[in-house]
Amino acid sequence: LLSVLLAICRGKAHFKSVVARNVSLDADRLPYRPDLLRYLREQKTAGRSLVLVTAAHHSIAKAAAAHLSGLFDEVLATTEGCNLNGPVKGQVLTEKFGDGGFTYVGNCASDLAVWRHAAAAIPVSARPSVIASIPTPIEATFPAPRHWLRTLSRAVRLHQWVKNLLVLVPLFTSRDLLNLAALADLLLVALALSLVASAQYLLNDLIDLDSDREHFEKRLRPLASGDLPIPLGLLLVPCLLSLGGWLGFVVGSWTVLMLLGTYFISCLLYSTVLKTKPLVDVFALAGLYVFRIVIGGFVSNHFVTVWLFTFSFLCFLSLGFLKRCIELARSTQAAPKHFGRRGYYPADTAILTAMGVAGSFASVVVLALYVYSESANKLYKHPFALWGFVPVCLLVQCRWWLSGSRNYIKEDPVRYAISDRVLWAGAAIGAACYWVAIGGV
């Protein structure tokens, strides 16, 4: 790492050479644009000569050219003494092919210096301002994906933000939902948690780029597929983290900020270390869910009881096992020998299912015991009405396990839960039971 940092002082060309020597990059895993490759192959068939010209190091460029099976007749790239970028690239191409003797495919403002000497331009994923500044005729255009908001929402896992509404649970179980000030604070904390979690998701995707590009589903993620530029991902991580931290500080000063920091570090520890440890990963995942509830209890000044803690942990433990079973079943279809770096094998599915289903039933037993506990009698006017939660909770969890075994859930239980009508019907029944229990009827 020190040699790489020192290499910056000797110029970009030397820096790229040092990085290329110290970092291995598999060209097979790089994201390629299928539409551009089709166009280039058509031009190759039509008799045009294709040269790969890039500012990347020549070792990377040659590997990419080799992967593309003879598509390019020649490779020109950065070497130890020449950073082939911008004006230098334009000069090299002009000397080799003559002024106006080539068509150039580029994507950014630095390529304008090359297009000035080209006969025609082919912009790829270029900004409108760059396209408007191109001084030569445009032969073809390959625009960036138009649904950039959708791409960004996928990258930050916008649908996962619903999980952070768990901070509202202590307010719900303490019969304090009408405390609008606490409710507003908790909603802001949920937003802060969501921003911090999104920063962690992006950071994790950046760390796991290589493995994600090998995965049969994760290769479609915005960063792994190239839909979201890596520099933008690197920029978003500190921005989201800072915004989430600032929001948490506004709500609850330094203590909430410390809780958010603990949550981020815990998530990072899970993503980099714990998720590769069988069983430990599921327990850690359940702990992260419960930690959201603990944060909600602290912000709303409501103590998280042993009943709530135990029920929540067992419930989320079951969901964690369900997630692993779903991932294992889908992964073994594409890679039957081993489940990535997670340490699970196809033979583990049965025992993981047994442990997960046991967690579901154990959580419901805890809920049933709570209905008849002294704590419930003190808090609720008609605690027996809470019994309605028991069959509903068990039905929903059993339905999820059945759906998972039938491969109805496509990797992400959260996305499935949001669209599950049975869950929403169960939530409505639960709300009615809660209303009766607090004496609303």
N, C-alpha and C positions, 0 to 999 in steps of 0.2 A: 504493500500500500504506500509506503514511504517513497519507493522508487517511482511509483506512478505520479504521486503529488509533485515530486521534484522535477519530473519530466515536463510539467507544464511550463516551467521557466525556460525550456529550450525550444519552445515553439509547438504549434499544433501537430506538425508532421511527426516530430519525435514523440510527442505525447501519444498519438494514435499508434505508433509502432510499439511503444512500451505496453500500452493497454492490450494490443493484439497478442503480444508475447505472453502476457500474464493471464489473459482471459480467453477461455475457449468458447466459441460460438458455433452452434450446429446450424448450418444453412437449411437443413431439412425442417427445422422448427420455426424459421422466420415466416412472418405473414406476407403473403403475396396477393396482389390484386388479380383475380381470375379474369376480369374483363380486359385489363391491360395486357395480360399474357396472351389472351386469345387474339387481340389485335396485333401484337408483335409476331406471333406465329403466322398470322395471315400475311403480314408484310414479308416475313422470311420466305414463305412459300411463293410470294410474288416476285422474288428475286432480289430483294433489298438486303444490303449488308447491315448487320446489327452489331454495335459495339457497346459494351457495358462501360459507362464512364461515371465514376462515383468518387465522392470525397472520402468514402470509407477506406480503410486500410486494404492494400492489395490482397492480403491473405483472406480476408472476409469476402472481397469481391470475387476472387477466383473460386472460392467455395460455393458462392451463390450461383455463379455461372455454370459450374460443374453440376450443381443440383438441377439446373434447368435444362439439362440434357442437350447440350450443343446449340442452344438458341442463339448464343452470341459468338461472333467470329473472332472477337478480340476483347481484351479487358484492359482498361486504363483506370488506374486508381492511385490513391495516396501511397507514397513510398517514404522511406526514412528521410529523404532530403527534399520532398516536394508534397505540399498539401494541395491536392487537386480540387480546389474549390473556387467558385466565383470567377474573377478575372483570369486567374491562372488556368482554370479549366477552359475558358473561352480562347485563351492564347494557344494552348496545346492543340485544341481541336482545329483552330484556324491554320496553324502550321501544318497539321496533318492532312486536312481535307480542303483547305482554302476557305476564303471568306465567302459565306453563302453556299458552301458545299456540303452541308449536312442538315438534317432535321434533328432537333434536340427535344428530349422528354425531360421535363423538370417539374418542380413543385413549389419553389419558394423565391423570395425576392433576390437572393444571391444568384439565382439562375438567369436573371435579366441580363447580366453581363455576358452570358453565353448566348442567349437568344439574339443579342444585337448582331452576332456574326453568323446566325443560322439562316437557312433558307425558309424554314417553317418551324413552328413550335407546337408541342403537344403538352399542355399543362395537365398535371395529375394532382387532384386534391389541393389545388391552389386557391388562395383567397381571391375574392373578386377584385380587390385592389391590384393584386399581382397580375391577374389576367388582363385587366384594363391597361396595364403598363407594358405589356409585351409588344415590342417594336416590329415584330415580323408576323406574317400571316399564320393563322392557327389552323393546323391540319386536322386535329381532333382534340376533343376535350374529355377528360375523365374526372367529373366533379367529385368532391367529397360527399359522403353520405348526408342527405338532407335532414334526416331526423337526428340532429345532433343533441337535442334535448332528451330524446329517448335513449340515445347512446350514453349520455351523461347520467341519466337516472339509473340505467343498468349498471354503470360503473360504480356509483355510490350506493347501490342496492337500496333504492328508494322504498321498495316494497317491504324491506326489513325494518323500516322505521316504526312500523306498527308495534313491534316487539317492545319498544321503549315506553309504550303506554302502560307497561307493568308498574311504572312508578306511581300510578293512580291507585293501585290495589290497596295499600294501607289506608288511604282515605275512604275507600269503599267499605272495607271490613270494619272500620271504626265508626261507621254511620256518620261521617262528616262531609258528605258530598256537597252539602249546601254552603260549605265554607269556601266562598268564591275566591278569596285572597289566596288560600292554600291551593285551590284548584288551578289558578292562574300560574302560580309559582311552579307547580308540578308540570304543567304543560310546557313551560319554558325550559324546565330541566329535561323533559323528554326530548325537546328539540335539540338542546345542547348535547345530550347523549347520542342522538341520531347523527349529529355532525361529527362528533368524536368517533363514533363507530364507522361512519363512512370514510373518514381519514384512515382508520385502521384497515378497512376493506381494501382501499386503494394501495396502501403500503404493502399489505399482504400479497396483492396481485402483482405488484412490482417485484417483490422478493421471489415469488413463485412463477415468474414468467416462463421459464424453461419447462417446468413440470406441467403447467397449465396448457402449454402448446402441444404437449404430448397426450393430454387427456382428451377423451372422445367428446366430452361436452364442454369442459372448461376452456378449450381452445377457441370457443366462440365468444368468450368474454371480451369486452371492449379493448382492454390493454393487450391481451394475448393475441387477438385477431388483427390488431393494428387500427381498429376503428377509432380508438382514442389514442392520440400521440403520447408517447412515453414522457416527453418534457412537460406536457400538460398535466399528466398524472402526478409527476414530481412536484409541480407547482400547487396542485390542489390539496395535497396532503397537509402541508403547514398552514394553508389558508383555512381549511375546514377545522383543523385542530385549534387554531388560534380563535376562530369565530366561536366554536363550541366552548372553549375555555373562558372567553370573555363573557358569553351568555351565562355560564354557570357562576362566574364571579359576580355578575350583576344581581343574580337571584339570591345567592347565599354567601357571598364573600369567599374568603380563602378556604373554608371548610369544604364547600361544594366543589371548588376548583380542585382540591386535593382528592376528593372522591372521584371526580372525572379523570384525574391523572392516574389514580389507582386502577380505574376501570380500563383505561387505555393500555397501561402497562400489562395488566392481566390478560387483556385480549391479545397483545403482542406476544406475551409469553406462551399463550395457548397456540397461536398461529405458528410460532417458530420452533417450539419445543414440545409442548404437551400433546398436540394433535397427532404426533407420531407414536404416542405411547398408548397401546390398546387398553381400553377400559378407563385409564386415567383421563383420556381425552373426553369421554362422555361425562364423567364426574365433573371435570373442569367446565364443560359446556353448561351443565345444569347449575353449577355454582355461579356462572356469569349471569344466567337468567335471574337467579335469586338475588344477586347483588343489585340488580335494577330495583327490585322491591325494597331492599334495604335502603337504597338511596332515597326512594320515595318516602319511606318511613321517617328518615332523618329530616328531609326537607319539610314534610308536613307535620313534624313533631308528634308522630304516632308510633308507638313501640310496635315492632314486628314480633308477634307472639310466636311461641314455639309451635303452636298449631299451624299457623300460616307458613312458617319457615319449613316445617316438615312436609306439609301437604305440597307446597310449591316445589321443593327439591325433588320429591318422589315423582311428581307429575312431569317435571322437566327432564328428570333422569330417563323416564320412559320415552319422552319425545326424542331425546338424544340417541337412545338405542334404536328408535324407529328410523331416524335420519341415517344412522350407520348401516342399518339393514337395507334401506333403499339404495344408498350409494353403492353398497357391496353388490347387491343384485344387478344393478345397472352396469357397474364396472366389470364384473366378471363376464358379462356378455361380450365385451370388447377386449378385455385382458384377463382371461380366465385363471392365470397362474397366481396373481398377487394383486392386492388392492393398493396400488400406488405405494406411497411411503407410510401408509397408516398402520401397517402390521397386521391387517386382518386377512383371513383366507376364506374361500367359499364354504369350507366346513364349519366356520364360526357362525354362520347365519342362524342355525337352529338355537344355539345357546344364547346368542344376542337377542333373538326374538323372545325366548323364555324369560330372560332377565328384564326385557322391556315390558312385556305383558305383566310380569310380577310387579314392576314398579307402578303400572297403571292401577292395578287392583289394590296395592298397598296404599296409594294416595287416596283412593276412594274410601278405604277402611278408616284412615285418619280423619277424613271429612265426616264420615258417619259417627265416629266417636266424638267429634267436636260438637255435633248437633245435640248430643245428650250431655255435654260437659257443663260444669258450673260456669265457665267463662261465657258460653253462649246464653245461658239463662240470665246472666247479669246484663248482657249487652242488648239482647233482643226481647221485644215484648212477646212475640210468639215464635220462639226458637224452633218449634217443631216444623214450622213452614220451611225451614232450611233443608228439611229432608228431601225436598224436590230436587235439590242440587245433586244428590247422590246418584240416582239412576241416570240423570242427564249427563253428568260428568263421565260416568262409566260407559254410557252408550256412545258418546262422542269419541272417547279414547279407543274403545273397541272397534268403532267404525274406521278410525284412522289406521289401526293395525290391519284390519281386513283389507282396506284400500291399498295399503302398502304391500301386502302379500300378493295382491292381484296386479301390482305394477301400475296402479292408477295415479300414484303420486310420483311426479317426475322430479326427483332429487330434493326439491325444496318443500318441506311440510308447511312452512309459513305461507307461501303462495297458494298452496292447496287449501289451507285453512281459511284464508280470506274469501275464497270462492265457494266454500262448503255451506250449502243451504241448511244441512242438519245442524251444523255448529251455530248458525245464526238463529235457527229455531230454538235450539237449546239455550242460547243466550237470552232469548225473549222469555222462555219459561223460567230461567234462573232469575231474571229481573223481576218477574211477577212474584216469585217465591220470596225474594228479598224484600219487596214492597210489603208483602203480608207480614213478614217476620218483624219488620221495624214498626209495625202498627199502622201502616198506611191504609189498611182496610179494616 
